[in-house]
């Protein structure tokens, strides 16, 4: 039986808010009419759907691949990180906000870059789905998106 956990974090850090919003606005590419996103697997498809529908970043990890605790903090800059679908190490910048564990960085760039080692596969049994909100003015929309994510069954 698959188990999944949902972690939502209204992430309001005022001194970094504008930097993250600028990254988000410049980094995302809207889906053009008629274009589609391919299916990866049910869990990833669900959080991609919620992310696109509600305009919040979402992520997911295979908890069986996390070593120790998954922590949100600032990078030293030497944490190992192999991005999803890649083979070469691309460590975070010093001071970059990341999720990490005992083995290295798991997520970088405001949930936009996930590690290959903790990706969700069809055989993953323990899954963490998470999303964050960096804009306090979107608190209600964020709560709605979290409810939608929680209602989806993997």
C-alpha positions as MATLAB code, in Angstrom:
seq = 'XXXXXXXXXXXXXXXXXXXXXXXXXXXXXXXXXXXXXXXXXXXXXXXXXXXXXXXXXXXXXXXXXXXXXXXXXXXXXXXXXXXXXXXXXXXXXXXXXXXXXXXXXXXXXXXXXXXXXXXXXXXXXXXXXXXXXXXXXXXXXXXXXXXXXXXXXX';
ca = [
       0.000    0.000    0.000;
       1.366    3.376   -0.987;
       1.632    5.970    1.743;
       1.870    9.623    0.979;
       2.280   12.696    3.086;
       1.425   16.262    2.225;
       3.499   19.077    3.614;
       2.441   22.636    2.953;
       4.370   25.618    4.056;
       3.163   29.175    3.757;
       6.686   30.466    3.402;
       6.763   34.167    4.146;
      10.282   35.520    4.376;
       9.953   39.221    3.733;
      13.580   40.041    3.010;
      13.738   37.328    0.347;
      10.211   37.657   -0.997;
      11.021   39.985   -3.865;
      14.045   37.971   -4.993;
      11.975   34.784   -5.074;
       9.069   36.484   -6.834;
      11.449   37.839   -9.472;
      12.928   34.370   -9.946;
       9.475   32.838  -10.164;
       8.130   35.383  -12.634;
      11.209   35.184  -14.849;
      11.755   31.444  -14.501;
       8.372   29.993  -15.299;
       7.120   29.376  -18.790;
       3.373   29.485  -19.275;
       1.734   26.556  -21.016;
       0.529   27.756  -24.414;
      -2.947   26.806  -25.656;
      -2.841   23.479  -27.456;
       0.382   22.349  -25.775;
       0.336   19.468  -23.350;
       2.536   18.133  -20.600;
       3.329   14.447  -20.831;
       2.430   12.046  -18.075;
       5.237   10.948  -15.754;
       3.373    8.883  -13.165;
       0.245    9.385  -11.081;
       1.874   11.140   -8.112;
       3.934   13.528  -10.256;
       0.994   14.167  -12.572;
      -1.138   15.142   -9.563;
       1.298   17.694   -8.191;
       2.017   19.067  -11.671;
      -1.733   19.507  -12.180;
      -2.150   21.354   -8.877;
       0.903   23.499   -9.592;
      -0.361   24.571  -13.014;
      -4.013   24.946  -12.006;
      -3.330   27.003   -8.862;
      -0.039   28.672   -9.802;
       2.025   27.456   -6.841;
       5.231   25.489   -6.951;
       4.800   21.882   -5.873;
       7.319   19.127   -5.356;
       7.492   15.509   -4.450;
      10.071   13.088   -3.111;
      10.461    9.364   -2.667;
      10.883    9.278    1.117;
      12.698    5.931    0.947;
      15.552    7.760   -0.803;
      15.897   10.504    1.840;
      18.775    9.941    4.263;
      17.867   11.163    7.748;
      15.726   14.271    8.023;
      14.702   16.510    5.129;
      15.604   20.037    6.225;
      14.895   23.494    4.799;
      17.928   25.722    5.180;
      20.642   27.729    3.517;
      23.297   25.967    1.459;
      26.972   25.963    2.307;
      27.550   25.708   -1.437;
      29.285   22.342   -1.454;
      26.271   20.026   -1.067;
      26.136   17.356   -3.777;
      23.153   17.787   -6.103;
      22.454   15.912   -9.325;
      19.369   17.464  -10.963;
      16.462   15.347  -12.137;
      17.317   13.628  -15.404;
      20.974   14.626  -15.308;
      24.200   12.907  -14.297;
      26.539   15.744  -13.333;
      26.795   17.382   -9.932;
      25.391   20.940   -9.845;
      25.794   22.082   -6.234;
      23.729   24.986   -4.926;
      25.180   28.444   -4.478;
      26.318   29.410   -0.996;
      23.346   30.900    0.851;
      20.755   29.472   -1.559;
      17.615   28.231    0.170;
      17.428   24.441   -0.293;
      15.940   21.283    1.093;
      18.675   18.855    2.057;
      19.372   15.636    3.908;
      22.501   13.846    5.155;
      23.507   13.023    1.575;
      23.208   16.507    0.060;
      20.746   18.872   -1.592;
      17.340   17.482   -2.534;
      15.607   20.564   -3.955;
      16.896   23.913   -5.198;
      15.588   27.027   -6.897;
      12.248   27.421   -5.110;
      11.115   23.839   -5.821;
      11.970   24.107   -9.518;
      15.028   21.820   -9.452;
      14.672   18.450   -7.802;
      17.358   15.822   -7.259;
      17.374   12.731   -9.429;
      18.132   10.446   -6.467;
      14.831   11.158   -4.709;
      12.518   11.270   -7.727;
       9.132    9.614   -7.502;
       8.888    6.462   -9.593;
       6.022    4.033  -10.156;
       7.521    1.736   -7.497;
       7.813    4.431   -4.799;
       5.800    3.433   -1.736;
       6.438    6.383    0.610;
       5.877    9.707   -1.072;
       6.094   13.266    0.203;
       4.182   15.904   -1.768;
       4.767   19.498   -0.793;
       4.110   23.022   -1.896;
       5.066   26.466   -0.740;
       3.648   29.942   -0.855;
       5.977   32.910   -0.677;
       3.368   35.637   -1.032;
       1.275   36.357    2.076;
      -1.435   37.927   -0.093;
      -2.104   34.476   -1.619;
      -2.685   32.666    1.679;
      -6.335   31.820    0.897;
      -5.522   30.609   -2.633;
      -2.700   28.534   -1.143;
      -5.041   26.900    1.380;
      -7.410   26.031   -1.469;
      -4.566   24.498   -3.521;
      -3.417   22.424   -0.524;
      -6.971   21.089   -0.126;
      -7.084   20.131   -3.805;
      -3.719   18.363   -3.494;
      -4.857   16.519   -0.355;
      -8.080   15.341   -2.032;
      -6.275   13.688   -4.944;
      -5.616    9.997   -4.440;
      -2.409    8.382   -5.597;
];
